Amino acid sequence: MRAIQITEFGGPEVLTATELPDPVAGPGQVLIDVSRAGVNYADTHQAENSYLAKAELPLVPGGEAVGRTADGRRVVALLGTGGYAEKAVAPEALAWEVPDGIDDVTALGMVVQGASAWLLLRRSVHLAAGESVVVHAAAGGVGTLAVQLAKAWGAGRVIATASSQDKRDLALELGADVAIDANEPDMKAALIEANEGRRVDVVLEMTGGTVTDQSLQALAPFGRLAFYGMASRKPPKPVQPANLMKYSTTIAGMWLAHVFQLPGDVMRAALDELFGLAADGRLRVVAGGEYGLDEVRKAHEDMRARRTTGKLVLDPSR
């Protein structure tokens, strides 16, 4: 089969198209003929071995795929690795059937980005109706869905940040009440101004550095910041727990992998709700671009340079 393989860690240049033996499904696994593979920002960390879960070489990257099983089921699956290929093996427990009417891009957009947005709002910050919500990187995969979910679930005011006017316009189209420049030098002041002079209740943050620092400073009493990524690769300042008492604020971390340690099938519940909203036309995955296997380096370059919006996918047939 054709696949992308990494034999040394680094930037997009280490992603190499090659021929590999077809994978074989073992007990409790399912073999998928991949029609599309998802491209996530976490993949750029995996390529340089800076992700939460350390990688081992050689490696076929890609943590999600949609396609057909040998018995004809159409499934979307979480893989850990192996998605950037014509065939992939997934744990049976992490492969979910895709309802009729849900296309490949939507299915892939829901299994990581959609589930992340769902968990951030439902579990990490426990969004309440009427609260203000800041969504950083609002034109990205998680951000585009978080804006829509926050509005659908009764947020009082959704404030989006994005790095270009086109991206800010997209966030407004998806339901944000106001969109501001992600490069504002005084993010604290910009967020409070965007919330009509009031501190904000909820922040979803995946940038890191001063964006995290200043967003935390913008929180209202009992405000919550959920941290789920560090795209800038710059860590925020250390937080002193005693300082959180000044406004009774909370910081939550979220990594999707931990959903599988919760009692009950929370992932199934999330996907059922997300697919239902999509089928009803109340939630859409923004298609951010499709790349062939030979274009995977460009996909990573575009993502790292913040040139992309929405959900990126690979087509392994080309």
N, C-alpha and C positions, 0 to 999 in steps of 0.2 A: 504494500500500500504506500501511497505518498503521504508524507508527514513532515512536520517541522520538528527538528531536533536541536537541542542545545548540548554542546560538549564542553563549553567553558562559560563561566558567568560573565555578564557584561551588559551592554546596552543592546539596542535593536540589531546591531551587527552580528550578534551571536546566534540569531535565529536563522537556521539553514534548512532549506527544503532538501529532502532525501527520500530514499526508498527503504522501508523497513518491513520485516515480517508482519503479517496480520496478527493482531493480538488474539488470545484465546481466553474465553470466559471460563472461570473456574466455578466452584460451588458458591452459590449465593450471588453470582454475577450475571450480567447480561451483556451480550455483544450488540453494539449499535452501528448500523450503517449511517454515518454522519451526513446529514444534509446541510447543516450549518453548525458552526462552533462559535461560541461567544468569545468576545475579546473584552477583558476587564482590566481596569487599572492595576489590580493586584498582579496580573500577568507580567507587567513591567517590573514589579518588585521581584517576582519569582525568577525572572531572567537574570537579575543581578544578585539573587540570593539575599535580598533584604526584606523578605516577607516574614510574617509572624511564624509560619511553618517553614522550616529550613528545607531546602531542596537538595537532592542528590543527583549527580551526573552519571550517565547521560540522561537527558530529560526531554520528553515530549510535553510542551506546556499546554495549557488550556484546561480550565476547570469545569466547563459546561458544554453540553452538546445536545442537539435535537436530531432525531432521525427515527429509523425503523429497526425493530428487533427482528430476529429470524422468524418469529411467528406473526409478523405483520403489525404489531402494535406500534403506534407512533408515540414516542416518549421524549421527555426532556429530562436530562440527568445531570447530577453533580458528580464530577469525576476525581477531583483532586489534581490529577495530571492526565495528559493523553488526548485532550480535545482537539488539538490542531492536527487532525489526521482524517483519512477517509473512513477509518473504523476506530472505535473506542470501546473500552470495557468499563462498565459502571457497576457499583453495588446495586443489586435488585431493589434494596430498600431506599435507594436514592434516585430511582427512576420513576417518574410520575407520568401517567398517561395524559396526553394533550387533548382537550376537548375539540370537537369539530368546530370549525370557524375561527380557531386561534392559529395564526400563521407562525412561521418559524421565528421571526424576529420578536414577535410578541411573547412567544413561549420562552425564548432565551432571556428576554428582558425581565420577565417576571421571576425566574428561578433564583437569580442573585440580586439584581438591582431592586426588583419589586419586593421580594421578601425582605431585603435590607430596609427599604423605606417603611414597610409594614411593621417590622420589629422596632425600628427606631421610634416610630410614633406611638405604637401600641404598648411596647414593653419598656423601652429605655426612658422615654420622657412622659409616658402616660398622658398624652394630649387630652385636654379638656376643651369642650366647646367654648368658643369666645376668646381663646388665648391667641396671642400673637406668636407667629412661627417664623424664624429666619432659616432659610435654606441656602447654604453656601454651595457654590458650584451647581447652581440651579438648572443649568442647561445640560448637565451630565446625565449618565444613566440613572443613578439613584435620585439625583436632584429633580429631574423632570417628573418622576413618579411621586416623589415626596411632596412637591407642590400640589399636584392633583389630589393626592390622598388627604393632605391637610385641609384643603378646601372641601372635599367630599365629607370629611368628618367634623366639619363645623368650626374650623379655625376662624378667629375673628379677623385677623390681618396676616397675610402671608407676604413676607419680605424676601425677595430673591436677590442673590448676588451672582454676577457673571462678569467675564472679562472683556466682552465686546458688546456693541450695541445690538448686533444680530442675536446674540445669546440672551441678552436682556429682553428683547422683543419676544423671543420664544417663551421665556418664563412668563411674561405677561399674557401671552396667548393661552398658556396652559392654566391660567387662573391666578397668578400672583397679583397682589394688589399694587405692589411697587417693586421696581428692580433697580439696584444700585451697582456701581462699578466695583468689582472685586478688588481693584487696586487702590481703593480709597486709602489715603495715608492715615486717616483717623477713623478707623472702622467703628470704634465705640460711638463716636459722635454721629457718624452716618447712620448707624442702625437706630439710634434713639430718635434722630430726626425723621427717618423713614417711618417710625412708629408714632408719628405725630407728637413727638416730645416725651414719650413715655419709654421707660426701660422695657425690654422684651422678655417674654415668658419662656420661650423655647428656642434653642439654636441647634441645628443639625450641622456639624462641622467635620470636614475631612481634608482641610488644607494644611493646618499646622502653623508653626511660627507665630508671628504677631497677629494673624487673623484669629487664632484660638485665644491668645492672650486678651485681645481687645473685645472679642465677643463675650468672653466670660465677664469682663468688666461692665458690659452693657446689660447684664441680666437683672430683671426685676426681683423683688423679694419672692422667694420660693421658685425662682426661675431655674431651668434645667438646660444644660448643654450636653449633647450626646456626641462623642468623639468616635469616628469610625474610619479614619484614614489620615494620611499625612502626605498629600500629593506634592507639597513643596519640598519634602524630604528635610524640613527644618523643624525640630521639635519645639513645642511651646515651652515657656518658662515653667519650672517646677511650681506646683501649687502647694501652699501651706494650708492644711485643713482648717486651721484656726481662722484664716482669712475668709473662708466660705461662710462664716457666721455673720459677716457684715451685712449680707443681704439674704441669708438663709438659702444660699444657692447650692445646686447639686451638679456634679459632673458624672456622667455615665460613659463607659466604654462599650462598644458593640463590635463583635466579630461574629459573622454569620455562622461559623462552624459550631458555636456554642448552642445554637438552637436545638441541636440533636441531643443535647444533654438534659433538655427540659422534659418533664413528664407529659405524656400524651403526644399526639402527632401535631405539633404546632406548625411545622412546615406545611403539612397537608391542609390545615385550616387556613393558613395564609394564602396558599396557592388557590384554594377553592374560592376565597373571597376575591382575590385579584383577578382570576380568570372570569369570575362572574361579573365584576365591574367592567372588564374589557368587553365581554360579550354584550353587555347592556349599553356600550358606548360611553361609559362614564370615566373610563381610564384608558389611555393609549400609550403605547411604547413608541417613542420617537425613534424612527430608523435613522441611525447616525452614519451609515455607510457600510458597504459590503466589499470585502477584499478577497482576492484569490490567495491560495497558499503562497504563491510567489510574491505577493504584495504584503506579506505579514510584517516585514520590517517597516514599511511605510505606515501600516496601521499603528504600530507602537510609536513611531516617530510623531505621527499626527496626534496621538493621544497625549504623549508626554509634552508636546508643544502647545497643548490646549487648543488645538485647531478643530476638535470634534465636538459634536453634540449628540445626546441620546445614546442609543445602543449600537455598538459596532459588532459585525459578525464576519466570519470567514466562510467562504464557500470552498470546501476541499476538492470539488470537482474541477476546479480551474486554478 
